[in-house]
Amino acid sequence: MFPCGVWTAKAVKEGFEDSAVNFEITGAPAIEITLTMNPQTNRSSVDVNAESPPPVEQSSSQNYELHPAEVKNLPSNPATISDVLPLVPGVVRSPNGELKLDGSGEQRSSLVVNESDVTDPATGKFGQTVPVDSIESVNVLNTPFLAQYGRFTQSVVAVETKRGGDKWHAELNDPFPDFRIRSYHMRGIANETPHGVIGGPVIKDRLFVITALQYFLDKTPNRTLGFPYNISKHERVNSFTQIDYILSTRQIINATFHFNPEHTNFVNPDYFNPQPVTPSYAQTAYEGTLADHLGLWGGTLDTSFAYQRFHTYIGAQGPADEVVMPQGNSGNYFGTQTRDAFRREWLEIWSPSPVRFHGAHQIKAGTSLTVSSDHGEFNYRSVEIKNAAGLLLESIDFTNQGPYKRTDLEFTGYVQDHWTIGSRLSADLGMRIEHQRLAESLRIAPRAGFSWTPFADQKTVFRTGYGQFYDHIPLDVYAFSRYPEQTITMYAPDGSVIGVPAQFSNVIGSIVGPKSFLVHGERVAGAFSPRGVTWNTQIERSFSKLLHMRAIYTDNRSVGLIVMHPDILGTQNEIVLDGSGESQYRQLEITGKFAWENGQQLVFSYVRSRAEGDQNVFDYYVGNYAEPFLRPSVYSNLAGDLPNRFLLWGHIKLPFEKFELLPTIEVRDGFPYTVVDELQNYVNVPYGNRFPLFFSADARLMRDFKVKKKYTVRLSVTGYNLTDHFNALAVHSNVDDPQYGVFFGNYHRRYRFDFDFLF
């Protein structure tokens, strides 16, 4: 018998999170207590600590995990998920600002936040992502052999957001603007990036809320142009709110709302495309979710609903035709578009209690039903191609097709099993099915992965796996027939027309890739199933409490990729969008982490990779910023191919005056570029040339000053490109340009001062 009073009951079981509940004994004859134990989330990370589960209980999928506390104070000053990702091996930001994941664009990867797909359904791009202050963890997986992940052929970025804490907490970062100083004179505001977070309990132990809010105004200069005609003005608001309500010991309900309007005037101006030639971009996105997590029959049932809307406008700086010349372009950007894209998604995920049969089985099954739509209109103007002397060589005129609307229905289902076969061996086995109505095909994706610890100390882990993956097809692909149609006219030196102007019609082709017994459906026009087969093998070793190392080899081969190319059918000229594209990505990655007391660490990685494939992926024309030139779809290096990349970043507490040092060092090959002639045709192999070696050493030095018990002021200074290495921004890549082959543009050594307020 227990005496009257307040007691705590706690349940502990391998493979489950601990569960505890307080109760009071008042003398009643009986009392009933319910404890719900949720299955642990399996993660494999470069982090090692005494509380990590045994390797066989972890997933066989390669996983690179980042936490805001580790990265938010680095010199790059990351504000969103997109800013964090270049810290991951295999992820870089290209010269035009787009992320390249394993050598390919964002449209071949998946971004999920709390299990929900948040990519733009029209383009497949990530768009503006969740503020870093709202993030619990970011996991990047380029070989997730768990069947729960789909809609990609390259990588998955899986984000978990955090709940408001048990105590109220707030931060205000960068409240003051940075001013632009030129020749010792202030020339206005360079940027203003105040952002903060506040969160805590509204009802103790019941209702929690957290809100992160950012305002971002950045006037980014491009060093290939002269000030003030080199500025890209980017303004956005980024707000994310999460509410969690603990209904009972068995049930939690949470809701999130993400609101993020943004506008960019002069998108990526440079020497070849000065401000008047650049497009403008505006998007307002709303994303809301409602989720219920219920402990049921010893397991968990997760139900969630998501609604997303993306309103996008891409415009020009004026009504003039665009003029393309070897030494640089003039006029205005040739295209404008308006679109509204929606997604409504229903998810059900069931995780029963572990099953004992020849080992332990942690089973997970899920389904999703998604309705998406995309409607809008394109209006393109003429493009003139001239030689270096200004003589007209070619004109591209467009016939606008009027508004379009596309709606899609998608169903997915999966089941997976983490099977702990013994104390040293485990397997992840699963199957996923996907059906996208517009693609008219049912796709089956088998997955298998294995983990093995050969030694009794379990400090060495071998992992290997194999899986088939399918790209989610953006709705803009199926709007291709409503894109403006081209008419190309060629001109002689005297200005007369050569031959008959060539009129091209937009056609969605019936080539949908090689046959596969895992893809079922009629092989008709538009029945695309872009897919990739990926396998990898890795070895992971903890040498001590200080050092952890991992080596991974990955091979990804994709077929059925959607590409565009000019073609002739009888007497009819066509621009064909079909599934004849292929690509291959191979990567050897070596990652290590030194970690010691008080959160200090140094993380380093070396990646040796090769990315090659067909050039004219659909995003070349069916995307936010279309290119007007028709070129053959040649197989060669991809634009994101970087054979060698070394990256180091970390956090060091200096032994004097409580200063902290946060370095970031990157050394890599330069990006490849394409050489063209005066008609913008390829010269030799596309992306066969490369920028010089890139080297950047950045560091942030900061110190916290306690003002009062609850208030802290943080002062910091950040240095960029401390060695003042020449990292070229542009190259004269047209053989008819008088300066052909010259690299130019560079950001010299520079400094930034920051002030943060923590309370």
C-alpha positions in Angstrom: 0.0 0.0 0.0 1.1 3.5 -0.7 0.5 6.4 1.7 -1.7 9.4 0.6 0.1 12.1 -1.3 1.4 13.0 -4.8 3.2 10.2 -6.7 4.8 9.8 -10.2 4.3 6.7 -12.3 6.9 6.2 -15.1 7.1 3.6 -17.9 10.3 2.7 -19.7 10.6 0.3 -22.7 13.3 -0.2 -25.3 12.4 1.4 -28.6 9.9 3.8 -27.0 10.1 7.3 -25.5 9.8 7.3 -21.7 6.3 8.2 -20.4 5.5 9.7 -16.9 2.4 11.0 -15.2 1.8 12.6 -11.8 -1.2 11.4 -9.7 -2.5 11.8 -6.2 -3.6 9.1 -3.7 -6.4 10.4 -1.5 -7.6 7.2 0.2 -10.1 6.1 -2.6 -10.2 2.3 -2.9 -8.8 2.3 -6.5 -7.2 4.7 -9.0 -6.7 4.1 -12.7 -3.6 5.6 -14.5 -3.0 5.6 -18.3 0.5 6.1 -19.8 1.1 6.4 -23.5 4.5 5.4 -24.9 5.3 6.8 -28.4 7.8 5.0 -30.6 11.2 6.7 -30.8 12.1 8.5 -34.0 15.0 6.7 -35.7 17.8 9.0 -36.8 21.3 8.4 -37.9 23.6 11.4 -37.4 27.2 12.4 -37.0 26.3 13.4 -33.4 27.4 10.9 -30.8 26.4 11.0 -27.1 25.9 8.6 -24.3 22.1 8.6 -24.8 22.1 7.5 -28.4 20.2 4.3 -29.1 22.2 1.2 -30.2 23.1 1.3 -34.0 20.7 -1.5 -34.8 17.8 0.5 -33.5 18.7 3.4 -35.8 17.6 3.7 -39.5 19.8 2.4 -42.2 19.2 5.6 -44.2 22.0 8.1 -44.5 21.0 11.2 -42.6 22.7 14.6 -42.1 21.1 16.4 -39.1 21.4 20.0 -38.3 20.0 21.9 -35.2 19.4 25.7 -35.1 21.6 26.1 -31.9 24.5 24.8 -33.9 24.2 26.9 -37.0 22.2 30.1 -36.4 25.2 32.2 -35.2 27.5 31.1 -38.1 28.9 33.8 -40.4 26.3 33.1 -43.0 23.7 34.3 -40.5 21.1 31.8 -41.7 17.5 33.0 -41.4 15.6 30.1 -43.0 15.9 26.4 -43.9 17.3 27.3 -47.3 20.1 29.3 -45.7 21.0 26.3 -43.6 21.2 23.7 -46.3 24.6 24.7 -47.9 26.2 23.5 -44.6 25.3 20.0 -45.7 27.8 18.0 -47.9 26.5 17.7 -51.4 24.3 20.9 -51.1 25.6 24.2 -52.7 24.1 27.5 -53.8 24.6 28.2 -57.5 25.6 31.6 -58.8 21.9 32.4 -59.6 20.9 31.8 -56.0 19.3 28.4 -56.5 20.1 25.4 -54.3 21.8 22.4 -56.0 21.2 19.2 -54.1 23.4 16.4 -55.3 24.1 18.2 -58.5 20.5 18.8 -59.5 17.9 21.6 -59.0 15.3 21.8 -56.2 12.6 20.4 -58.5 14.1 16.9 -58.2 14.1 16.9 -54.4 11.4 17.0 -51.7 10.9 19.4 -48.8 8.6 18.2 -46.0 7.8 20.1 -42.9 6.2 18.0 -40.1 5.4 15.3 -42.7 3.7 17.7 -45.1 5.0 18.5 -48.6 5.6 22.3 -48.8 7.1 22.6 -52.3 5.4 24.9 -54.9 3.0 22.5 -56.8 3.4 24.6 -60.0 7.3 24.5 -60.2 8.4 21.9 -57.6 10.7 24.5 -56.1 11.2 25.1 -52.3 10.3 28.8 -52.3 10.6 30.8 -49.1 11.1 28.3 -46.2 10.3 28.3 -42.5 12.3 30.6 -40.2 15.3 29.0 -38.5 14.0 30.1 -35.1 11.0 27.7 -35.5 13.1 24.7 -36.3 13.7 21.7 -34.0 15.8 19.9 -36.6 16.7 19.7 -40.3 17.4 16.2 -41.7 18.9 15.9 -45.2 18.7 12.4 -46.7 20.0 11.6 -50.2 19.3 7.9 -49.7 16.2 7.5 -47.5 15.4 3.8 -47.7 12.3 4.4 -45.5 9.2 4.1 -47.6 7.6 7.0 -45.9 9.6 9.4 -48.1 8.6 10.0 -51.7 8.2 12.5 -54.5 11.9 12.9 -55.3 14.8 11.3 -57.2 17.7 13.1 -55.5 17.3 14.2 -51.8 14.7 14.8 -49.1 14.9 17.7 -46.7 12.8 16.7 -43.7 12.1 19.5 -41.1 10.6 19.2 -37.7 9.4 22.4 -36.0 9.5 23.0 -32.3 6.9 23.5 -29.6 6.8 26.5 -27.3 8.8 25.7 -24.1 7.7 25.2 -20.5 9.0 28.8 -19.8 8.5 31.9 -21.8 11.5 32.8 -23.9 12.1 35.6 -26.5 14.9 36.7 -28.8 15.4 39.8 -30.9 18.2 39.6 -33.5 19.7 42.3 -35.7 17.2 45.1 -34.7 19.3 47.8 -36.4 19.9 48.3 -40.1 23.3 48.0 -41.7 24.4 51.1 -43.6 26.3 51.1 -46.9 29.6 52.9 -46.6 31.4 53.9 -49.8 34.5 56.0 -49.9 34.0 56.8 -46.2 30.5 58.2 -46.9 27.2 56.6 -45.9 25.1 55.8 -49.0 21.9 54.6 -47.4 20.8 51.3 -45.9 22.5 48.1 -47.2 20.1 45.7 -45.4 17.7 45.5 -42.5 17.0 42.0 -41.1 15.3 42.2 -37.7 14.0 38.8 -36.7 12.8 37.4 -33.4 11.0 34.6 -31.7 8.7 34.3 -28.7 7.2 31.2 -27.2 6.0 29.6 -24.0 3.0 28.1 -22.1 -0.4 29.8 -22.4 -1.8 27.2 -20.0 0.7 25.4 -17.9 1.4 21.8 -19.1 -1.5 22.1 -21.6 -1.3 24.8 -24.2 1.9 26.1 -25.8 2.6 28.6 -28.5 5.6 29.8 -30.4 5.9 32.5 -33.1 8.9 33.4 -35.2 8.8 36.6 -37.2 11.3 38.0 -39.7 11.4 41.2 -41.8 14.1 41.1 -44.5 15.2 44.0 -46.6 18.4 43.4 -48.5 19.9 45.6 -51.3 22.4 43.1 -52.6 25.1 44.5 -54.9 26.6 42.5 -57.8 30.3 43.3 -58.2 30.2 42.9 -62.0 28.3 46.2 -62.3 28.9 49.7 -60.9 27.1 51.2 -58.0 24.2 52.1 -57.7 23.1 50.2 -60.9 24.1 46.8 -59.5 21.5 46.4 -56.7 18.9 43.7 -56.4 16.3 44.8 -53.8 14.7 41.9 -52.0 12.0 42.5 -49.4 10.0 39.8 -47.5 8.1 39.0 -44.3 8.3 35.5 -42.9 6.0 34.4 -40.1 5.6 31.0 -38.6 3.3 30.2 -35.7 2.8 26.8 -34.0 0.2 26.0 -31.3 0.3 22.7 -29.3 -2.5 21.5 -27.1 -2.1 18.5 -24.8 -5.7 17.2 -24.7 -4.8 14.2 -22.5 -1.9 11.9 -21.8 -2.9 10.0 -25.0 -3.6 12.9 -27.4 -1.9 16.0 -28.6 -3.3 18.5 -31.2 -1.2 21.0 -32.9 -1.7 23.7 -35.6 0.7 25.7 -37.7 0.4 28.8 -39.9 3.1 30.0 -42.3 2.7 33.4 -44.0 5.4 34.7 -46.2 4.9 37.5 -48.8 8.1 38.5 -50.7 9.1 40.8 -53.6 12.3 41.1 -55.5 13.0 43.9 -57.9 15.9 43.3 -60.3 16.4 39.5 -59.9 20.1 38.7 -60.1 21.4 41.7 -62.2 24.9 41.2 -63.6 27.2 42.6 -66.3 25.4 40.6 -69.1 21.9 41.3 -67.7 21.8 44.8 -66.1 18.9 46.0 -64.1 16.5 46.8 -67.0 16.9 43.3 -68.5 16.2 41.5 -65.2 12.7 40.2 -64.2 10.9 41.1 -61.0 9.4 38.5 -58.7 6.6 38.6 -56.2 4.9 35.7 -54.3 2.5 35.5 -51.4 2.3 32.1 -49.8 -0.1 30.8 -47.1 0.4 27.4 -45.5 -1.7 26.0 -42.7 -1.8 22.6 -41.0 -3.9 20.9 -38.3 -2.7 17.6 -36.8 -3.9 15.1 -34.3 -1.5 12.7 -32.5 -3.4 9.9 -30.7 -2.1 7.1 -28.6 -4.1 4.1 -29.7 -3.8 0.3 -28.9 -0.2 0.7 -27.7 0.8 2.7 -30.8 0.2 6.1 -32.4 -2.2 7.3 -35.0 -1.2 10.6 -36.7 -3.8 12.5 -38.7 -3.1 15.8 -40.4 -4.7 18.2 -42.9 -2.7 20.8 -44.8 -3.7 23.7 -47.1 -1.3 25.8 -49.1 -1.7 28.6 -51.6 1.1 30.2 -53.7 0.2 33.4 -55.6 3.1 34.3 -58.0 3.8 37.2 -60.3 6.9 37.5 -62.5 7.2 40.7 -64.5 9.5 42.9 -66.5 11.0 46.3 -65.9 9.3 47.7 -69.0 7.6 46.9 -72.3 10.7 46.9 -74.6 11.9 43.8 -76.5 14.9 42.0 -75.1 18.1 42.3 -77.2 20.7 39.6 -76.8 24.3 40.3 -77.9 27.7 38.6 -77.2 28.9 41.3 -75.0 25.7 41.8 -73.0 22.0 42.2 -73.2 19.7 45.2 -73.3 16.0 46.1 -73.4 13.6 44.4 -70.9 13.1 40.8 -69.9 10.9 39.1 -72.5 8.3 37.4 -70.3 5.6 37.9 -67.7 3.4 35.4 -65.9 0.8 35.2 -63.2 -0.2 32.0 -61.5 -2.2 30.7 -58.5 -1.3 27.3 -57.2 -3.1 25.4 -54.4 -2.5 22.1 -52.5 -4.9 20.4 -50.1 -3.4 17.3 -48.4 -4.8 14.6 -46.0 -2.3 12.3 -44.2 -2.8 9.3 -42.1 0.1 7.5 -40.4 -0.2 4.4 -38.1 2.6 3.2 -35.9 1.6 0.1 -33.9 3.5 -1.2 -30.9 6.5 -3.4 -31.8 5.8 -7.0 -32.9 8.0 -9.8 -31.7 8.7 -12.4 -34.4 12.2 -13.6 -35.1 13.3 -10.3 -33.6 11.5 -7.0 -33.1 9.5 -5.3 -35.8 8.7 -1.6 -35.7 6.0 -1.2 -38.4 4.8 2.1 -39.9 2.1 2.5 -42.5 0.7 5.7 -44.0 -1.5 7.1 -46.8 -2.0 10.5 -48.3 -4.5 12.1 -50.6 -3.5 15.3 -52.3 -5.5 17.6 -54.5 -3.5 20.4 -56.3 -4.3 23.0 -58.9 -2.5 25.6 -60.9 -4.0 28.3 -63.1 -2.5 31.4 -64.7 -1.4 33.1 -67.9 1.9 33.8 -69.8 2.6 36.8 -72.0 5.9 36.8 -73.9 7.4 39.6 -76.1 9.9 39.4 -78.9 13.6 38.6 -78.4 16.2 39.9 -80.9 19.6 38.3 -81.3 22.4 40.5 -82.7 26.1 40.1 -83.3 28.8 42.1 -81.6 28.5 44.9 -84.3 24.7 45.3 -83.6 23.5 43.6 -86.8 20.2 41.6 -86.4 20.8 37.9 -86.9 17.6 36.3 -85.5 14.3 37.2 -83.9 12.1 35.1 -81.7 8.4 36.1 -81.7 5.8 34.6 -79.5 2.1 33.8 -80.0 0.5 33.9 -76.5 -2.0 31.1 -75.8 -4.3 32.7 -73.1 -5.1 31.4 -69.6 -4.6 27.8 -68.5 -5.8 25.7 -65.6 -4.6 22.2 -64.5 -5.9 20.1 -61.6 -4.4 16.9 -60.2 -5.3 14.2 -57.8 -2.6 12.1 -56.1 -2.7 9.1 -53.9 0.2 7.5 -52.0 0.5 4.6 -49.6 3.4 2.9 -47.9 4.3 0.3 -45.3 7.7 -0.1 -43.8 9.3 -2.3 -41.1 12.4 -1.7 -39.0 13.4 -5.2 -38.2 15.9 -5.7 -35.4 17.1 -9.2 -36.3 19.6 -9.4 -33.4 21.9 -7.3 -31.3 24.1 -6.5 -34.2 21.9 -6.6 -37.3 18.8 -4.8 -38.4 16.9 -4.1 -41.7 14.6 -1.5 -43.1 12.2 -3.1 -45.5 9.3 -1.2 -47.2 7.1 -0.6 -50.2 5.6 2.6 -51.5 2.9 3.1 -54.2 2.2 6.4 -55.9 -0.5 7.4 -58.4 -0.7 10.9 -60.0 -3.8 11.3 -62.2 -2.2 13.6 -64.8 0.6 11.2 -65.3 -1.8 8.3 -65.7 0.5 5.8 -64.0 0.8 3.7 -60.9 4.3 3.5 -59.6 5.7 1.0 -57.2 8.8 1.8 -55.2 10.6 -1.0 -53.2 13.1 0.0 -50.5 15.6 -2.1 -48.5 18.4 -1.1 -46.1 20.7 -3.0 -43.6 22.8 -2.0 -40.6 25.4 -4.2 -39.1 27.8 -3.7 -36.1 30.6 -6.3 -36.5 32.3 -5.6 -33.1 31.0 -6.0 -29.6 31.7 -2.3 -28.6 29.2 -1.2 -31.4 31.4 1.7 -32.3 31.7 0.7 -35.9 28.6 0.5 -38.1 28.2 -0.7 -41.7 25.1 0.4 -43.6 23.9 -0.3 -47.1 20.7 0.0 -49.0 18.9 0.1 -52.3 15.7 1.8 -53.5 13.6 3.1 -56.4 12.3 6.7 -56.2 10.0 8.8 -58.4 9.8 12.5 -59.0 6.6 14.4 -58.3 5.7 16.1 -61.6 5.0 19.9 -61.2 1.7 21.1 -62.7 3.5 23.6 -65.0 4.7 20.7 -67.0 1.1 19.9 -68.0 0.5 23.5 -68.8 3.2 23.4 -71.5 0.7 23.3 -74.3 -0.6 26.7 -73.2 2.9 28.3 -73.1 3.5 31.0 -75.8 4.6 29.4 -79.1 7.7 30.5 -80.9 8.3 31.8 -84.4 12.0 32.1 -85.4 13.1 34.4 -88.2 16.7 34.5 -89.6 18.2 37.6 -91.2 21.0 38.2 -93.7 23.7 40.9 -93.2 21.6 43.3 -95.4 18.6 42.9 -93.1 16.6 40.6 -95.5 14.8 37.5 -94.2 16.5 34.2 -94.9 14.1 31.5 -96.0 10.7 31.1 -94.3 10.2 31.9 -90.6 9.9 28.6 -88.6 6.8 28.3 -86.5 7.0 25.9 -83.5 4.1 24.4 -81.7 4.4 23.1 -78.1 3.8 19.4 -77.8 3.7 17.1 -74.8 5.4 13.9 -76.2 4.6 10.2 -75.8 8.2 9.2 -75.0 7.9 8.5 -71.3 11.1 6.7 -70.6 12.1 3.0 -70.7 9.6 0.3 -69.7 9.6 -1.0 -66.1 7.6 -3.7 -64.4 7.3 -1.3 -61.4 5.4 1.3 -63.5 1.9 0.5 -64.7 -0.3 2.5 -67.0 -0.8 3.3 -70.7 2.2 4.7 -72.5 0.5 7.8 -73.8 1.5 11.4 -74.1 2.2 12.9 -70.7 2.3 9.6 -68.8 5.6 10.5 -67.3 7.3 8.5 -64.5 10.7 10.1 -63.9 12.5 7.7 -61.6 15.9 6.9 -60.1 17.6 3.8 -58.7 19.9 4.6 -55.8 22.2 2.5 -53.7 24.8 3.4 -51.2 27.2 1.8 -48.7 28.7 3.5 -45.7 30.9 2.9 -42.7 30.6 4.9 -39.5 33.1 4.9 -36.5 33.3 6.5 -33.1 37.0 6.7 -32.3 36.4 8.4 -29.0 34.1 10.8 -27.2 35.7 13.6 -29.2 35.8 12.2 -32.8 33.2 10.6 -35.0 33.8 9.8 -38.7 31.7 8.5 -41.6 32.4 7.6 -45.2 29.7 7.0 -47.8 29.6 6.1 -51.4 26.3 6.8 -53.3 25.3 6.0 -56.8 22.1 7.4 -58.4 21.0 6.6 -61.9 17.8 8.3 -63.2 15.7 7.7 -66.4 12.5 9.1 -67.7 13.4 12.6 -66.8 11.3 15.3 -68.4 13.3 17.3 -71.0 12.5 19.6 -73.9 14.0 19.7 -77.4 13.2 21.0 -80.9 11.9 18.4 -83.3 10.3 18.1 -86.8 7.3 15.9 -87.4 6.7 15.9 -91.2 6.6 19.6 -92.1 5.6 20.7 -88.6 8.3 22.2 -86.3 7.7 21.3 -82.6 9.1 22.0 -79.2 8.6 18.6 -77.5 8.4 18.0 -73.8 9.0 14.3 -73.2 10.5 11.7 -70.8 13.7 10.9 -72.7 16.1 12.4 -70.2 18.7 10.6 -68.1 21.2 11.5 -65.4 23.8 10.0 -63.1 25.2 11.2 -59.8 28.0 9.5 -58.0 29.4 10.8 -54.7 32.1 9.8 -52.1 31.6 11.7 -48.9 33.9 11.7 -45.8 32.5 13.5 -42.8 33.9 14.0 -39.4 33.0 15.8 -36.2 35.2 16.9 -33.3 32.9 17.7 -30.3 34.0 18.7 -26.8 32.8 20.4 -23.7 30.2 23.2 -23.6 28.8 22.6 -27.1 32.1 23.3 -28.9 32.6 21.5 -32.1 34.2 21.4 -35.5 32.4 19.7 -38.4 34.3 19.0 -41.6 33.5 17.1 -44.8 35.0 16.3 -48.2 32.9 15.4 -51.1 34.2 13.9 -54.4 31.3 13.7 -56.9 30.3 13.6 -60.5 26.9 14.9 -61.8 26.0 14.5 -65.5 22.8 14.3 -67.5 20.6 15.8 -70.2 20.8 19.6 -70.2 17.3 20.8 -71.2 15.4 19.7 -68.1 11.9 21.1 -68.1 12.9 23.9 -65.7 14.9 25.4 -68.5 11.7 26.7 -70.1 8.9 25.6 -67.8 9.9 27.5 -64.7 10.0 30.9 -63.1 12.6 32.4 -65.4 12.3 30.9 -68.9 15.1 30.9 -71.4 14.0 31.7 -75.0 16.7 29.8 -76.9 16.1 26.4 -78.5 19.1 24.1 -78.2 19.4 20.3 -78.4 19.3 18.3 -75.2 22.9 17.3 -74.9 24.1 14.8 -72.3 27.1 16.2 -70.4 28.1 17.7 -67.1 25.2 19.3 -65.1 25.3 22.9 -64.0 25.7 21.8 -60.4 28.7 19.5 -61.0 31.4 20.1 -58.4 34.0 17.3 -58.5 35.7 18.4 -55.2 34.4 20.3 -52.2 35.8 20.7 -48.7 33.7 22.4 -46.0 34.5 23.2 -42.3 32.4 25.0 -39.8 32.1 25.0 -36.0 31.9 26.8 -32.7 34.9 27.5 -30.4 35.0 29.2 -27.0 38.1 31.2 -26.7 40.1 31.1 -23.4 39.9 34.8 -22.8 37.1 37.3 -22.0 34.3 34.8 -22.9 34.7 35.4 -26.6 33.3 32.8 -29.0 34.6 32.1 -32.5 32.5 30.6 -35.3 34.5 29.8 -38.5 33.3 28.7 -41.9 35.8 27.6 -44.5 34.9 26.3 -48.0 37.3 25.1 -50.8 35.8 23.7 -54.0 36.1 23.5 -57.7 34.5 26.4 -59.6 31.1 25.9 -61.2 31.0 24.7 -64.8 29.8 27.1 -67.5 28.7 26.9 -71.2 30.5 28.5 -74.1 28.1 29.8 -76.9 28.4 31.7 -80.2 26.7 34.8 -81.4 23.5 32.8 -82.1 23.5 31.4 -78.6 24.3 27.9 -79.9 26.6 25.6 -77.9 30.3 25.6 -78.8 31.8 22.2 -77.9 30.3 20.4 -74.9 27.9 22.3 -72.6 29.4 22.9 -69.2 32.7 21.7 -70.3 34.6 24.7 -69.0 34.9 25.7 -65.3 35.4 28.8 -63.1 38.7 29.0 -61.1 39.1 27.4 -57.7 36.7 28.9 -55.1 38.1 29.5 -51.6 36.3 31.4 -48.8 37.3 31.8 -45.1 34.7 33.5 -43.0 34.5 33.9 -39.2 32.3 35.5 -36.6 33.6 36.7 -33.2 31.0 37.3 -30.6 30.5 38.0 -26.9 27.5 38.1 -24.6 27.1 40.8 -22.0 24.7 40.3 -19.1 22.6 43.4 -18.6 20.2 42.0 -16.0 19.4 38.6 -14.8 16.9 38.0 -17.7 18.5 40.2 -20.3 21.6 39.6 -22.4 23.1 41.7 -25.2 25.2 40.0 -27.8 27.8 41.9 -29.9 29.6 40.4 -32.8 31.8 41.2 -35.8 31.9 39.0 -38.9 34.6 38.9 -41.5 33.9 37.5 -45.0 36.6 36.3 -47.5 39.3 37.0 -44.9 42.1 36.0 -47.3 40.7 38.3 -50.0 40.8 35.4 -52.5 39.7 36.1 -56.0 36.4 34.2 -56.4 35.2 35.2 -59.9 31.5 35.9 -60.3 31.2 36.0 -64.1 33.1 35.1 -67.3 32.8 36.3 -70.9 31.7 33.0 -72.3 30.6 34.0 -75.8 33.3 33.3 -78.4 32.3 36.4 -80.4 32.7 38.6 -77.3 35.9 40.7 -77.7 36.7 39.8 -74.0 36.0 36.1 -74.4 37.6 34.0 -71.7 38.0 36.8 -69.1 36.9 36.1 -65.5 35.8 39.1 -63.5 33.8 40.3 -60.5 34.7 39.5 -56.9 33.6 40.2 -53.3 36.6 41.5 -51.5 37.3 41.2 -47.8 34.5 42.8 -45.8 33.1 43.1 -42.3 29.7 43.2 -40.6 28.8 44.3 -37.1 25.7 42.8 -35.3 23.7 43.5 -32.2 21.3 41.0 -30.7 19.0 41.2 -27.7 18.1 38.0 -25.7 15.5 37.8 -23.0 
